[in-house]
Amino acid sequence: MMLHDRSLAARYSDHLVVMKDGRVHTQEAPPATAVRLIARALRRHRRRLSMGFALIMVWQLCETLVPVVIGLIIDHGIARQDGSDFVLSILGLALLFLVLSNGYRFGSRLIVRSQEEESHLLRTEVAGHVLHPRGARTSMLPGETLSLATSDADLVPMVMRQLGFALASLVSVLVVAIYVLQVDVQLGLMILLGVPGVVIVIQVVTPLIARRTHQQQQSTARASGLASDLVQGLRPLKGIGGEDVALRRYRASSQAARHDTIGVARSWGYLLGMTSGLSGLLLAVVTLVAGTLALDGSITLGQLVALVGLTQFLAEPIAGLGEISAQYAASRASAARIAGFLATPRIVTVGDRAPAALRPQLRLDAVSDGPLHELSLATRDGEMLAIAIDDPATSDTLVRLLSGAADAAAGRVLLGEVALGELTIDARRGCLLVSPHHTEIFEGTLRSAIDPDGELSVAELDAVLAASAADDVVALHPSGLDRAVRAGGSSLSGGQRQRLALARALAVHAPLLVLQDPTSAVDAVTEHSIASGVRDLRLERGTTTVVITSNPAMLQQADRVLLVRGGRVVAEGTHADLLTDPAYREAVLR
């Protein structure tokens, strides 16, 4: 819930937003099942796919006719020693190759384009679901989500190619059967009955491939997620000496992924071996019978050549038809993972109301949730309110409620006179910004991390930097505000990341700003500088600030301090006044 781009937020709704042709398109919630997700992929590219499938079937049909035309050349052009028929047959063969080569070229181009566009749309949907202003409640690691947007998004549209070549293979088998029936009924029936029989027998192995493929995709995604998190958290892991534990955990996950990948390859080996063996046996029998008929004079030499060529050609369509279910299983497994992810619920509850006041205040009425017990408090316009909490779990629960990540079990959280869950996204974001203790720093520069939209003037940016003590971070590098920042802020220290996050929050000009422990990772001198800087900047703007902290420097700057113990407010006053309370001193002077 730290997306500050209100112009972007305004374009979002309860539905997904995707980019296509450089424009933003709002669409209904995605299908909830793998089959429906695949069906949608085929449906939204149906025009291009229809043309692509037709051209691929033309290509396969021409491939099928090549041995037939060669047989005709032998019978009518060579055996009869007719030069004109021979020349016409050669021209016909050349035309056939021209059609089949261009049919494959343009048909494949249309199908591949549809695949790439669908992959892009799926990646955008996954990203849109993650970046939605209302958030997504998922237990997936960032690396697992990345796996969805890469490998899974590429596997789902592979069903387009599978379907196109399956249709083409069916056409070729039917054409072969029709031709062979005209030559010899016995051979035709062997093909008509034998090919489906081989395909059906092959399906015994495909459920094994489907199961192992699904398992392999999950284990690979887990390993990728762990690797991504391990790289991002390497510095703190070294700080606590936990890299060996993390390495053992990743090694175990990586070994599981390796085992599953080998299992999938072994299953495909079984499938290919069975396909080659059975189809080879069928085609050998057909060739043997055709040779016997040729020796008896029942068929011509040209027909024999055509039949031998067709039986060799049939090996590829039979293999394709046999593998289609296993290939589809891989696409379906990826589609199920994406559909399950896109079906995860939103975090923030929204409504259709907005506060009546221009600068509504925050109020909690007898809120109970987890460690909170009938907590009641209210902010005042333009004040700096500090909330001293003796328990980190209580602090985190309060932040989750204020940010909309959770709904209170009892009581009400109000902005003005409207419950938070009844506000629109725009109304909530226009009035309230919650900056939790742990925030994400995105890859870019110091400038883009603080002011991603470039809306601040030089004077405003300088004021934000000074108030958050981030000006020291800028001054440490010769590139200044153009200093590169890695993903997650991994190129910065903990204190620098915290000051950057605070500067970003102050740059938003939120009428009501909630900060959770904004100075926990900085030294004492910087704490005092930040405390006075935040107060002066927010006072100058006439806005309300809530600071959840036990830091004396921040508490001293507050107009009012609330002491929360046992999940409820037990004392109220200024920092100086509350120092006479033993419970307060114990909470803030540890």
C-alpha positions in Angstrom: 0.0 0.0 0.0 2.9 2.4 -0.7 1.9 3.3 -4.3 1.9 7.1 -4.3 1.1 7.7 -8.0 -2.5 9.0 -7.7 -2.9 9.5 -11.4 -2.1 5.8 -11.9 -4.4 4.8 -9.0 -7.2 6.7 -10.6 -7.0 4.4 -13.6 -7.5 1.3 -11.5 -10.7 -0.2 -10.4 -11.8 -3.5 -8.9 -11.0 -5.1 -12.2 -7.6 -5.7 -13.7 -5.9 -3.1 -15.9 -3.7 -4.3 -18.8 -1.6 -2.6 -21.4 -2.2 -3.3 -25.1 -1.1 -1.3 -28.1 0.3 1.3 -25.7 -3.1 2.0 -24.1 -4.7 1.1 -20.8 -7.6 -1.3 -21.0 -9.8 -2.3 -18.1 -11.2 -5.8 -18.3 -13.3 -8.0 -16.2 -11.8 -10.3 -13.5 -9.9 -13.2 -15.2 -11.3 -16.8 -15.5 -11.0 -18.7 -12.2 -9.9 -22.0 -13.8 -7.1 -23.2 -16.0 -9.5 -24.3 -18.8 -11.3 -21.0 -18.9 -8.0 -19.1 -18.9 -6.8 -21.1 -21.9 -10.2 -20.7 -23.6 -9.9 -16.9 -23.1 -6.5 -16.9 -24.6 -7.8 -18.7 -27.8 -10.8 -16.5 -27.9 -9.1 -13.1 -27.8 -6.7 -14.1 -30.6 -9.3 -16.0 -32.6 -9.1 -14.1 -35.9 -5.3 -14.3 -36.2 -5.3 -17.9 -35.0 -8.0 -18.9 -37.5 -5.8 -17.7 -40.3 -2.7 -19.2 -38.8 -4.4 -22.6 -38.3 -5.7 -22.6 -41.9 -2.2 -21.9 -43.3 -0.6 -24.5 -41.1 -3.2 -27.1 -42.3 -2.5 -26.1 -45.9 1.3 -26.6 -45.2 0.7 -30.0 -43.7 -1.7 -31.0 -46.5 0.9 -30.1 -49.1 3.5 -32.0 -47.1 1.2 -35.0 -47.3 0.7 -34.7 -51.0 4.5 -34.6 -51.8 4.9 -38.4 -51.9 1.6 -38.7 -53.8 2.8 -36.3 -56.5 6.2 -38.1 -56.7 4.3 -41.3 -57.3 2.3 -39.7 -60.1 5.5 -38.5 -61.7 6.9 -42.0 -61.7 3.7 -43.6 -63.1 2.8 -40.9 -65.7 6.0 -39.2 -66.4 8.7 -41.8 -66.2 7.0 -45.2 -66.6 5.1 -44.0 -69.7 8.1 -41.9 -70.9 5.8 -39.0 -71.5 7.9 -35.8 -71.5 5.0 -33.3 -71.3 3.4 -35.1 -68.4 6.8 -35.3 -66.7 7.4 -31.6 -67.1 3.9 -30.7 -65.9 4.3 -33.0 -62.9 7.7 -31.4 -62.0 6.0 -27.9 -62.2 3.2 -29.2 -60.0 5.7 -30.4 -57.5 7.5 -27.1 -57.5 4.2 -25.3 -57.0 3.4 -27.6 -54.1 6.7 -26.8 -52.4 6.1 -23.1 -53.0 2.7 -23.3 -51.3 3.8 -25.5 -48.4 6.9 -23.3 -47.6 4.9 -20.1 -47.6 2.0 -21.7 -45.7 4.3 -22.7 -42.9 6.1 -19.4 -43.0 3.1 -17.2 -42.6 1.0 -19.6 -40.6 3.7 -20.0 -38.0 4.2 -16.2 -37.9 0.6 -15.6 -37.1 0.5 -18.2 -34.4 3.8 -17.1 -32.8 2.6 -13.5 -32.8 -0.5 -14.5 -31.0 1.6 -16.5 -28.5 3.8 -13.5 -27.8 1.0 -11.1 -27.4 -0.9 -13.5 -25.0 2.3 -13.9 -23.0 2.6 -10.2 -22.7 -1.0 -9.8 -21.7 -0.6 -12.5 -19.0 2.6 -10.9 -17.7 0.8 -7.5 -17.5 -2.2 -9.1 -15.7 0.1 -10.7 -13.1 2.0 -7.3 -12.7 -1.3 -5.4 -12.5 -2.7 -7.8 -9.9 0.4 -7.2 -7.7 0.5 -3.5 -8.2 -3.2 -2.8 -7.8 -3.8 -0.1 -5.2 -5.9 -2.5 -3.2 -3.0 -5.0 -3.1 -3.2 -8.8 -3.5 -3.3 -11.2 -0.5 -0.9 -13.9 -1.5 1.7 -16.0 0.3 3.9 -16.3 -2.8 7.5 -15.1 -2.6 8.6 -12.3 -5.0 10.6 -14.9 -7.0 7.6 -17.2 -7.3 5.5 -14.3 -8.6 8.3 -13.5 -11.1 8.2 -17.1 -12.2 4.5 -16.7 -13.0 5.1 -13.7 -15.1 7.9 -15.3 -17.0 8.0 -19.1 -17.5 4.3 -19.7 -16.7 3.1 -16.8 -18.9 5.2 -18.3 -21.8 3.9 -21.8 -21.3 0.1 -21.0 -21.3 -0.1 -19.7 -24.9 1.9 -22.7 -26.1 -1.5 -24.3 -26.4 -2.0 -22.2 -29.5 0.8 -23.9 -31.3 -0.2 -27.3 -29.9 -3.8 -26.9 -31.2 -2.7 -25.6 -34.6 -0.3 -28.5 -35.3 -2.7 -31.0 -33.8 -5.4 -29.9 -36.3 -2.8 -30.1 -39.1 -1.8 -33.5 -38.1 -5.4 -34.8 -38.1 -5.9 -33.4 -41.6 -2.7 -35.1 -42.8 -3.7 -38.4 -41.3 -7.2 -38.2 -42.9 -5.7 -37.3 -46.3 -3.3 -40.2 -46.1 -6.1 -42.6 -45.2 -8.3 -41.4 -48.0 -5.5 -41.8 -50.6 -4.5 -45.3 -49.3 -8.2 -46.4 -49.3 -8.3 -45.6 -52.9 -5.1 -47.6 -53.5 -6.0 -50.5 -51.3 -8.9 -50.9 -48.7 -6.8 -53.1 -46.4 -4.0 -50.6 -46.2 -6.4 -47.7 -45.6 -8.2 -49.5 -42.8 -4.8 -50.3 -41.2 -4.0 -46.6 -41.1 -7.5 -45.5 -40.0 -7.6 -48.0 -37.2 -3.9 -48.1 -36.4 -3.1 -44.4 -35.9 -5.9 -43.9 -33.3 -4.8 -47.1 -31.6 -1.2 -45.9 -31.3 -2.3 -42.5 -30.0 -4.6 -44.1 -27.4 -1.9 -46.4 -26.1 0.5 -43.5 -25.8 -2.0 -41.7 -23.5 -1.1 -44.2 -20.8 2.1 -42.2 -20.2 0.7 -38.6 -20.4 -0.9 -38.5 -17.0 2.5 -39.2 -15.5 4.0 -36.4 -17.5 1.2 -34.0 -16.4 1.7 -34.8 -12.7 5.5 -34.5 -12.9 5.3 -31.3 -15.0 3.0 -29.6 -12.5 5.3 -30.7 -9.6 8.4 -29.5 -11.5 6.9 -26.1 -12.2 6.1 -25.6 -8.5 9.5 -26.7 -7.2 11.3 -24.6 -9.8 9.2 -21.5 -8.8 10.0 -22.1 -5.1 13.7 -22.4 -5.9 13.6 -19.2 -7.9 11.7 -17.4 -5.2 14.3 -18.5 -2.6 17.2 -17.5 -4.8 15.7 -14.1 -5.4 15.1 -13.5 -1.7 18.5 -14.8 -0.8 20.3 -12.4 -3.1 18.2 -9.4 -1.8 18.8 -10.3 1.8 22.4 -11.4 1.6 23.8 -8.3 3.5 21.6 -8.7 6.6 22.1 -12.5 6.5 25.8 -12.0 6.6 25.3 -9.5 9.5 23.7 -12.2 11.6 25.7 -15.1 10.3 22.7 -16.8 8.8 24.1 -17.3 5.3 24.9 -21.0 6.0 21.3 -21.7 7.1 19.9 -19.9 4.1 22.3 -21.7 1.8 21.2 -25.1 3.1 17.6 -24.2 2.6 18.2 -23.1 -1.0 20.3 -26.2 -1.7 17.5 -28.5 -0.6 15.0 -26.5 -2.7 17.3 -26.6 -5.7 17.9 -30.3 -5.4 14.1 -30.9 -5.3 13.7 -28.8 -8.4 16.6 -30.8 -10.1 15.0 -34.1 -9.1 11.6 -33.0 -10.5 13.2 -31.7 -13.7 15.0 -35.0 -14.3 11.7 -36.8 -13.6 9.9 -34.8 -16.3 12.7 -35.5 -18.8 12.5 -39.2 -18.0 8.8 -39.3 -18.5 9.1 -37.5 -21.8 11.8 -40.1 -22.7 9.2 -42.9 -22.0 6.7 -41.1 -24.2 9.0 -40.5 -27.1 10.3 -44.1 -26.9 6.8 -45.5 -26.9 5.7 -43.2 -29.7 8.7 -44.1 -31.9 8.3 -47.8 -31.2 4.6 -48.1 -31.8 4.4 -45.8 -34.8 7.5 -47.5 -36.3 5.9 -50.9 -35.9 2.6 -49.7 -37.5 4.4 -48.1 -40.4 6.6 -51.1 -40.9 3.6 -53.4 -41.2 2.0 -50.9 -43.7 5.2 -50.8 -45.7 5.5 -54.6 -45.7 1.9 -55.0 -46.9 2.4 -52.4 -49.6 5.6 -54.1 -50.8 3.7 -57.4 -51.0 1.0 -55.8 -53.1 3.5 -54.3 -55.4 5.2 -57.6 -56.0 1.8 -59.1 -56.8 1.1 -56.3 -59.3 -1.9 -55.1 -57.3 -0.4 -51.6 -57.1 2.0 -49.7 -59.4 5.6 -48.7 -58.7 4.6 -45.1 -58.3 1.9 -46.0 -55.8 4.4 -48.1 -53.9 6.8 -45.1 -53.7 4.0 -42.9 -52.6 2.9 -45.4 -49.9 6.4 -45.7 -48.6 6.9 -42.0 -48.5 3.5 -41.5 -46.8 4.3 -44.1 -44.1 7.6 -42.3 -43.4 5.8 -38.9 -43.3 3.1 -40.2 -40.9 5.7 -40.7 -38.2 5.7 -37.0 -37.4 1.9 -36.4 -37.2 1.5 -39.6 -35.1 4.2 -38.4 -32.7 2.6 -34.9 -32.6 -0.9 -36.3 -31.8 0.6 -38.6 -29.1 2.4 -35.8 -27.4 -0.4 -33.2 -27.6 -2.0 -34.2 -24.3 1.3 -34.1 -22.4 2.1 -30.7 -23.9 -1.4 -29.4 -23.1 -0.9 -30.7 -19.5 2.1 -28.4 -19.1 0.2 -25.4 -20.4 -2.8 -26.2 -18.2 -0.6 -26.5 -15.1 0.8 -23.0 -15.8 -2.6 -21.7 -16.5 -3.9 -23.1 -13.2 -1.0 -21.4 -11.3 -1.8 -18.1 -13.0 -5.5 -18.4 -12.5 -5.1 -19.2 -8.8 -2.8 -16.2 -8.3 -5.1 -13.8 -10.1 -8.0 -15.1 -8.0 -6.3 -14.1 -4.7 -8.4 -11.6 -2.9 -7.7 -7.9 -2.5 -6.2 -6.7 0.7 -7.9 -3.3 1.0 -11.7 -3.0 1.3 -13.2 -0.1 -0.6 -16.6 1.5 -0.9 -18.1 4.4 -2.8 -18.0 7.2 -0.3 -15.7 10.2 0.4 -15.3 12.3 3.5 -17.3 15.5 3.6 -14.5 17.6 5.1 -11.5 18.8 3.1 -9.1 17.6 5.8 -10.9 14.8 7.6 -9.3 13.5 10.8 -8.7 10.0 11.9 -10.7 8.4 14.7 -10.7 5.0 16.3 -13.8 4.0 18.3 -13.3 1.0 20.6 -11.3 -0.9 18.1 -10.4 -4.5 19.1 -8.4 -6.8 16.9 -5.6 -9.2 18.0 -3.6 -7.3 20.7 -5.8 -4.2 20.4 -8.5 -4.0 23.1 -11.2 -1.2 22.7 -8.6 1.3 21.5 -10.0 4.7 21.0 -8.2 7.8 19.8 -8.7 10.8 17.5 -6.4 13.2 15.7 -6.7 17.0 15.7 -6.3 19.2 12.7 -2.6 20.3 12.2 -1.2 18.5 15.2 1.7 16.1 15.5 0.3 13.1 17.5 2.7 10.5 18.8 1.5 7.1 19.9 3.9 5.2 22.2 3.2 1.5 22.1 5.0 -1.0 24.4 4.5 -4.0 22.0 5.7 -4.3 18.4 2.8 -6.7 17.6 0.3 -4.0 18.7 2.0 -1.4 16.6 2.0 -3.6 13.5 -1.7 -4.5 14.0 -2.6 -0.8 14.3 -0.7 0.0 11.1 -2.4 -2.8 9.2 -5.8 -1.5 10.3 -4.9 2.1 9.3 -3.5 1.1 5.9 -6.5 -1.1 5.1 -4.5 -4.3 5.1 -7.0 -5.7 7.7 -10.4 -5.0 9.0 -11.0 -4.5 12.7 -12.8 -7.4 14.5 -14.7 -4.9 16.5 -15.1 -1.2 16.7 -14.7 1.3 13.8 -11.8 3.1 12.1 -13.1 6.4 10.7 -11.7 9.1 8.4 -14.0 12.0 9.1 -17.3 10.4 9.6 -16.8 7.6 7.1 -15.4 4.1 7.9 -12.2 3.4 6.0 -13.7 0.4 4.3 -16.5 2.5 2.8 -14.1 5.0 1.1 -13.1 4.9 -2.5 -9.4 4.3 -3.3 -9.1 7.9 -4.5 -10.7 9.3 -1.4 -8.5 7.2 0.9 -5.4 8.1 -0.9 -6.3 11.7 -1.2 -6.6 12.1 2.6 -4.4 9.4 4.2 -1.0 8.0 3.7 0.4 5.2 6.0 4.1 4.6 5.8 4.9 1.3 7.6 8.3 0.6 9.2 9.2 -1.9 6.5 8.8 -0.3 3.0 10.1 -1.2 -0.4 12.7 0.8 -2.3 12.5 0.4 -6.0 15.3 0.3 -8.5 16.1 3.6 -10.1 17.8 6.7 -8.7 17.5 8.6 -5.4 15.4 11.2 -7.3 12.9 8.6 -8.7 12.7 6.9 -5.3 11.6 10.1 -3.6 9.7 11.8 -6.4 8.8 9.2 -9.0 6.5 11.5 -10.9 8.9 14.5 -10.9 6.2 16.8 -9.5 8.2 18.5 -6.8 9.9 21.9 -7.4 13.5 22.3 -6.4 12.5 24.1 -3.2 10.0 21.4 -2.3 12.5 18.7 -2.9 15.1 20.4 -0.8 12.7 20.8 2.0 11.7 17.1 1.9 15.4 16.1 1.9 16.3 18.3 4.8 13.3 17.2 6.9 14.1 13.5 6.4 17.9 14.0 6.7 18.1 12.4 3.2 20.2 15.3 2.1 23.1 13.6 3.8 22.5 10.5 1.6 22.5 12.7 -1.5 25.6 14.5 -0.5 27.6 11.2 0.0 27.7 10.4 -3.7 29.1 12.5 -6.5 26.0 11.8 -8.6 23.8 13.3 -6.0 20.1 12.7 -6.7 21.0 10.8 -9.8 22.8 8.2 -7.7 21.7 4.7 -8.9 19.6 2.6 -6.4 19.3 -1.1 -6.8 16.1 -3.1 -6.4 15.1 -3.2 -2.7 17.6 -0.5 -1.9 20.3 -3.1 -1.5 23.0 -0.6 -2.5 22.0 1.5 0.6 22.4 1.0 4.3 19.4 0.4 6.5 19.5 4.0 7.8 19.7 5.4 4.3 16.8 3.3 3.1 14.7 4.5 6.1 15.5 8.1 5.3 14.7 7.6 1.7 11.3 6.0 2.6 10.5 8.9 4.9 11.4 11.4 2.2 9.1 9.7 -0.2 6.3 9.8 2.4 6.8 13.5 3.1 6.9 14.3 -0.7 3.3 13.2 -1.1 1.8 16.2 0.8 -0.8 13.9 2.4 -3.2 15.8 4.7 -3.0 13.0 7.2 0.3 11.1 7.4 1.0 8.1 9.6 4.6 7.1 10.2 5.7 3.9 12.0 9.1 4.0 13.7 10.6 6.4 11.1 14.0 6.7 12.9 14.7 3.2 14.3 17.7 2.7 12.0 19.5 6.1 12.4 21.8 7.5 15.0 20.8 9.8 17.9 21.9 13.0 16.2 20.0 12.2 13.0 17.0 11.2 15.1 16.8 14.7 16.6 17.3 16.3 13.1 14.5 14.2 11.6 12.1 14.8 14.5 12.4 18.6 14.3 12.5 18.5 10.5 9.3 16.4 10.2 7.5 18.6 12.7 8.5 21.9 11.0 7.7 20.7 7.5 4.3 19.3 8.5 3.5 22.3 10.6 4.3 24.6 7.8 1.9 22.7 5.6 -0.8 22.7 8.3 -1.3 19.0 8.0 -1.8 16.3 10.6 0.9 13.8 11.5 0.7 10.6 13.5 4.0 9.0 14.6 3.9 5.5 16.1 7.2 5.4 18.0 8.9 5.0 21.4 11.8 7.3 20.4 12.2 10.2 22.8 13.3 12.6 20.1 10.1 12.1 18.2 8.0 12.1 21.3 9.5 15.4 22.5 8.4 17.1 19.2 4.8 15.9 19.4 2.0 18.2 20.4 0.3 15.3 22.2 1.4 11.8 23.2 -0.8 8.7 23.8 0.6 5.8 25.8 -0.9 2.5 24.7 -0.5 -0.5 27.0 -2.4 -3.8 26.8 -3.9 -2.6 23.5 -5.6 0.5 24.9 -4.8 4.2 25.7 -3.7 4.4 29.3 -2.2 7.9 29.4 -2.3 11.2 27.4 -0.3 14.4 27.6 3.0 15.9 26.4 6.2 14.0 26.5 7.4 16.2 29.5 4.2 15.7 31.4 4.2 11.9 30.9 7.7 11.4 32.1 6.4 11.5 35.6 4.5 8.2 34.8 6.6 5.1 35.6 4.9 3.1 32.9 5.6 5.7 30.3 9.3 6.0 31.3 9.6 2.2 31.1 8.2 2.3 27.6 10.2 5.1 26.1 13.5 5.3 28.1 14.7 1.7 27.7 
